[in-house]
Amino acid sequence: MNTKTRLLTVVAGLAAASIALTGCLFTFIPDGGEGTSQPTSSASPDAEGVAPELLPYYTQTVDWSPCTGSDECAKVEAPLDWNDPGGRAISLSIIRHAATGSSQGSLLVNPGGPGASGVELIRDSLDYAVGDELSKHYDVIGFDPRGVGGSTAVKCFDAKQMDAFLFDIPSAPRGTAAWRTEVLDSAKSFAQACEKNSDGILPYITTEFAARDMDLLRAVLGDKKLNYLGYSYGTFLGATYANLYPEKVGKFVLDGALDPSTSSIDVSVTQAVGFESALRAYMASCLKTRGCPFAGSVDDAMADLGALLAKVDRSPLRNNDGRMLGADAMVTSIVAALYSQDSWQYLTQSLAGIAKGDPGIAFQLADFYFNRVDGKYQDNSQEAFTAYNCMDYPDDTTDAQIAAAQKTLKEKAPTIAPYWSVDIDGCESWPAEATGVREQIHAAGAGPILVIGTTNDPATPYAWAQSLAKQLDSGILITRVGEGHTGFNKGNSCVDDAVNDYFVDGTVPDGDIRCEG
């Protein structure tokens, strides 16, 4: 038995492996090179206390240029290896939306992933990312972490190869030795392509180094302390920063929290249970609406959905572009829609279509999750996702842990369990050894840090927010009672007021807050 279970994305050929869908904020709606930035920025770099070998990086200035609308974009250099800063440099892509009012400084924003582009988030979805109050009082900074998007990036497959990797269905029956071999061979081919095409950067695509990059950005932007809003995986990135630089923590909000002490197999099981819970909440809502393809009780409907998944697993459905929808791609489409309650209506349309033999909406959902438009992938988020997870999570899972995880999946996530295997290591062939350590983060000495958790968040379950808030010496938990991924700027005035008052006025809650409705 393979005893090395780590994190991989939900894909057709690879959905058998564990997954960490800790990614970006989204609601489904149907249908650069390296170099030195040589500055003319109004901000003065803050290099106080920086080691001499890092001064060339910390004292660079930012050469902003107009990019989209009133926004400005730039590249900043960072050391590829923070343990050897005299070596090769990489570039980090950033975007700035200047405060519409009196600026209180910079606010860095990360949308999660790992692998999501902060530049794209601020460029395309500023209001969704931060809202009016924060964009009025802060210069909002989106950044692509190392390995991502416009920064020095991980590169693996072209679009045709990525389609095969994400959507091709193994020829062998699920769960057989031949099926396992096909899945692992696919992962091996992907890893080899990443090593070949990423120009030696894979060992350095880690959350620790990305957090160190954030301190560099803080300095060159001229801020004494870092103000930060991180979503989903961005909470782990922010907590890592706070642990490394507690004295540099300004106002920090971590929304949709990960538990940094949780092992990969526990992440996988907890998320499976979370998505099963969200799926049951969706089903209760669906059964009350016209057009719902299910009937009876929630248990009846979940059993019928399980039967539909099994049918698609036996007999995949052909899309009009030739792709085949198997059970793994169907699970991907379901998961994509469960990130936001606003997407539930499209999940209903998708499942109704599948029941009639039409996988069109399901593929639209899956494509939206993978940021695939007209057959082309708009970013490298899947490559970066794998690179970070393979480096951040050690492969130390035991046979006993796998057996216990499989038992929990069958008991607590029976609909998803057949397509959510925890006994295959998608990172087995990764060309760099994991350097991450799963442990609690306390960030001793940091100022107050707000941690937001949503009670039925499927991607980052509420228990993780509770755990992170408890771990952090200065953590304060804000609970949003409701559905969907993340809690700020989702229409809950209790959550929004607490976050805005904290960022704008410096008002720190007296204690944990629970926000109903």
SESEGU-39308 format. One line per field, with one value per residue (C-alpha): x, y, z. Coordinates in steps of 0.1 Angstrom, whole numbers. Layout:
<pts>
px <- [X, ...]
py <- [Y, ...]
pz <- [Z, ...]
</pts>
This chain:
<pts>
px <- [0, 11, 14, 24, -7, -4, -25, -36, -63, -97, -92, -106, -74, -62, -93, -84, -56, -62, -73, -70, -95, -85, -87, -99, -131, -155, -191, -199, -215, -223, -209, 67, 102, 127, 146, 155, 129, 146, 124, 107, 83, 71, 75, 108, 119, 121, 152, 155, 172, 178, 208, 235, 231, 194, 199, 200, 165, 151, 164, 151, 124, 93, 89, 51, 35, -2, -19, -57, -78, -63, -43, -6, 16, 52, 78, 98, 129, 133, 159, 150, 165, 161, 188, 212, 202, 234, 223, 196, 167, 131, 104, 72, 42, 22, -7, -17, -52, -46, -68, -98, -96, -68, -45, -35, -8, -7, -30, -18, -45, -41, -71, -59, -52, -24, -19, -45, -34, -37, -30, -60, -82, -76, -76, -109, -127, -116, -151, -155, -121, -121, -153, -156, -144, -111, -104, -112, -86, -59, -37, -48, -20, -26, 4, 12, 32, 63, 55, 22, 8, 28, 56, 84, 60, 58, 52, 42, 17, 3, -35, -40, -18, -36, -70, -57, -43, -75, -102, -90, -106, -84, -92, -89, -118, -116, -97, -78, -41, -41, -62, -37, -9, -26, -32, 3, 18, -3, 10, 46, 43, 29, 58, 84, 69, 70, 106, 115, 97, 100, 137, 148, 124, 104, 124, 118, 80, 71, 48, 77, 96, 63, 59, 94, 86, 57, 81, 101, 70, 61, 96, 97, 62, 74, 54, 68, 43, 23, -14, -29, -62, -58, -85, -84, -49, -40, -46, -18, 4, -5, -1, 33, 43, 31, 52, 83, 79, 56, 70, 60, 24, 0, -37, -42, -74, -74, -107, -116, -88, -66, -52, -14, -9, -32, -17, -25, -46, -66, -70, -84, -109, -121, -127, -146, -168, -172, -183, -207, -222, -225, -240, -267, -274, -277, -300, -323, -326, -329, -358, -378, -374, -389, -367, -349, -340, -344, -374, -382, -361, -325, -313, -333, -319, -283, -288, -301, -271, -248, -265, -261, -224, -220, -239, -217, -186, -198, -209, -193, -212, -198, -197, -202, -164, -156, -146, -161, -177, -168, -175, -143, -151, -186, -174, -152, -183, -202, -174, -170, -206, -205, -180, -209, -246, -251, -239, -264, -289, -262, -256, -293, -291, -259, -274, -306, -287, -266, -297, -309, -275, -263, -230, -227, -233, -212, -182, -189, -186, -154, -139, -147, -130, -99, -101, -104, -120, -126, -102, -74, -62, -61, -34, -11, -31, -32, 5, 13, -13, 5, 39, 31, 13, 40, 66, 45, 31, 56, 47, 45, 11, 10, -11, -31, -39, -51, -73, -88, -94, -111, -134, -143, -150, -174, -192, -193, -190, -207, -217, -183, -162, -160, -143, -121, -94, -67, -43, -25, 3, 0, 34, 52, 71, 76, 112, 118, 115, 89, 104, 72, 64, 29, 28, 8, 15, 15, 31, 41, 44, 22, -7, -43, -52, -88, -96, -129, -147, -180, -199, -206, -176, -169, -134, -120, -142, -151, -131, -99, -108, -115, -81, -61, -77, -69, -33, -24, -14, -34, -61, -97, -124, -152, -179, -202, -232, -240, -230, -202, -165, -151, -171, -160, -178, -205, -234, -232, -230, -218, -187, -182, -185, -160, -134, -139, -138, -106, -88, -101, -104, -81, -111, -102, -131, -133, -135, -147, -178, -206, -225, -259, -276]
py <- [0, 35, 52, 87, 108, 145, 172, 174, 191, 176, 164, 136, 114, 126, 131, 99, 118, 139, 175, 209, 231, 261, 285, 317, 335, 329, 327, 309, 328, 306, 311, 382, 383, 387, 420, 446, 473, 506, 530, 562, 556, 581, 556, 553, 517, 505, 484, 488, 458, 440, 418, 434, 407, 416, 453, 454, 439, 459, 492, 489, 513, 505, 517, 520, 523, 526, 493, 490, 521, 541, 512, 510, 478, 470, 442, 438, 416, 390, 363, 329, 313, 334, 312, 323, 359, 365, 340, 342, 367, 363, 389, 395, 411, 437, 460, 491, 507, 540, 550, 570, 590, 598, 568, 550, 530, 498, 468, 436, 412, 375, 355, 320, 290, 284, 297, 324, 357, 387, 410, 396, 399, 436, 444, 426, 424, 452, 457, 420, 417, 446, 467, 505, 513, 497, 510, 545, 543, 521, 517, 482, 460, 428, 405, 373, 351, 335, 308, 324, 343, 374, 366, 342, 313, 275, 261, 226, 218, 235, 237, 204, 185, 202, 191, 155, 158, 173, 155, 122, 92, 62, 32, 7, 3, 26, 13, -15, -18, -8, 23, 33, 29, 52, 78, 78, 78, 108, 126, 116, 130, 163, 165, 158, 186, 210, 202, 206, 239, 257, 266, 253, 272, 243, 238, 274, 276, 274, 294, 303, 320, 336, 351, 365, 380, 398, 415, 426, 441, 458, 474, 486, 500, 522, 506, 502, 474, 451, 455, 423, 407, 370, 347, 308, 296, 333, 328, 303, 327, 355, 334, 323, 359, 368, 340, 351, 388, 394, 429, 439, 428, 458, 451, 415, 398, 361, 350, 313, 300, 270, 252, 252, 223, 200, 171, 166, 136, 154, 183, 160, 142, 175, 190, 160, 161, 199, 195, 167, 190, 219, 195, 185, 222, 227, 197, 209, 242, 225, 203, 234, 249, 242, 224, 205, 170, 153, 146, 132, 139, 151, 116, 103, 130, 124, 87, 95, 118, 90, 68, 94, 98, 60, 59, 86, 67, 36, 55, 89, 116, 132, 170, 189, 196, 159, 158, 130, 138, 110, 110, 128, 158, 157, 160, 189, 207, 201, 213, 245, 254, 248, 276, 302, 299, 322, 293, 268, 276, 266, 233, 226, 232, 211, 181, 183, 183, 154, 134, 140, 131, 166, 175, 211, 231, 207, 213, 251, 248, 227, 251, 280, 263, 257, 291, 275, 297, 286, 258, 280, 282, 318, 313, 287, 283, 245, 242, 266, 249, 216, 231, 248, 218, 193, 215, 225, 191, 164, 129, 112, 95, 60, 30, 33, 69, 60, 33, 56, 83, 59, 48, 85, 93, 64, 74, 112, 119, 88, 106, 120, 92, 69, 97, 111, 87, 93, 65, 79, 104, 128, 143, 110, 120, 157, 166, 185, 172, 189, 214, 224, 215, 211, 228, 253, 290, 314, 345, 356, 394, 402, 427, 417, 394, 388, 353, 348, 315, 306, 278, 257, 267, 236, 245, 257, 242, 263, 241, 254, 290, 281, 263, 291, 318, 297, 291, 327, 345, 375, 358, 370, 348, 363, 337, 341, 318, 307, 289, 293, 301, 330, 356, 392, 413, 387, 408, 402, 436, 423, 408, 437, 463, 445, 442, 478, 493, 474, 484, 520, 531, 506, 493, 459, 437, 431, 394, 368, 378, 356, 371, 355, 356]
pz <- [0, -7, 26, 14, 12, 3, -13, -49, -67, -77, -112, -133, -134, -101, -80, -62, -44, -13, -20, -5, -20, 0, -28, -40, -35, -63, -74, -106, -134, -165, -196, -170, -172, -144, -139, -115, -106, -108, -91, -89, -60, -35, -7, 11, 15, 51, 56, 94, 110, 76, 72, 49, 22, 19, 16, -22, -22, 7, -6, -42, -52, -71, -107, -110, -144, -154, -161, -157, -153, -125, -111, -113, -117, -110, -106, -75, -72, -44, -37, -51, -21, 11, 27, 0, -10, -29, -55, -82, -81, -91, -98, -80, -98, -79, -85, -65, -63, -46, -18, -29, 4, 28, 27, 59, 40, 21, 25, 10, -1, -10, -24, -15, -35, -31, -66, -70, -84, -62, -91, -110, -78, -74, -111, -118, -84, -61, -46, -40, -25, 0, -3, -4, 31, 28, -8, 5, 34, 20, -10, -19, -31, -50, -55, -72, -48, -61, -86, -95, -125, -134, -109, -117, -123, -122, -157, -165, -193, -223, -226, -244, -219, -190, -204, -205, -170, -156, -175, -190, -173, -164, -185, -157, -132, -102, -72, -90, -91, -128, -120, -93, -117, -143, -117, -104, -139, -147, -116, -125, -161, -146, -121, -148, -170, -141, -134, -171, -177, -144, -146, -113, -90, -76, -44, -35, -40, -3, 20, 42, 13, 1, 35, 35, 1, 18, 43, 13, -3, 30, 31, -5, -2, 26, 54, 89, 96, 73, 70, 55, 44, 36, 24, 26, 20, 24, 61, 63, 44, 68, 99, 87, 82, 117, 131, 113, 118, 148, 155, 119, 122, 117, 112, 102, 91, 83, 67, 60, 81, 77, 107, 102, 125, 105, 85, 49, 55, 82, 58, 32, 55, 71, 38, 25, 55, 50, 14, 23, 49, 24, -1, 24, 30, -7, -11, 16, -3, -37, -25, -18, -53, -87, -111, -84, -100, -66, -43, -9, 22, 22, 29, -1, -23, -12, -20, -54, -60, -50, -75, -102, -95, -97, -130, -144, -131, -150, -181, -186, -205, -237, -238, -271, -271, -269, -233, -212, -178, -153, -116, -107, -130, -117, -81, -92, -106, -74, -53, -74, -69, -31, -25, -26, -19, -49, -71, -59, -87, -112, -94, -97, -134, -137, -119, -138, -170, -160, -151, -187, -202, -207, -190, -204, -172, -152, -175, -172, -134, -137, -162, -140, -111, -132, -149, -183, -210, -246, -241, -227, -191, -180, -153, -138, -106, -109, -114, -85, -63, -66, -62, -29, -15, -24, -7, 24, 34, 45, 33, 67, 66, 80, 70, 103, 96, 61, 74, 100, 74, 50, 79, 87, 51, 47, 79, 76, 38, 22, -10, -17, -2, -33, -52, -24, -19, 7, -1, -32, -30, -58, -48, -48, -80, -72, -79, -47, -12, 11, 35, 53, 89, 102, 136, 156, 150, 180, 166, 201, 203, 173, 177, 176, 146, 136, 124, 105, 103, 86, 104, 72, 51, 31, 19, 52, 78, 109, 132, 116, 123, 159, 161, 145, 167, 198, 186, 179, 211, 200, 179, 181, 164, 144, 136, 106, 110, 75, 43, 18, 18, 38, 57, 51, 25, 20, 32, 69, 85, 118, 102, 79, 106, 128, 100, 87, 122, 129, 97, 95, 131, 149, 170, 184, 195, 232, 226, 201, 181, 168, 138, 130, 97]
</pts>
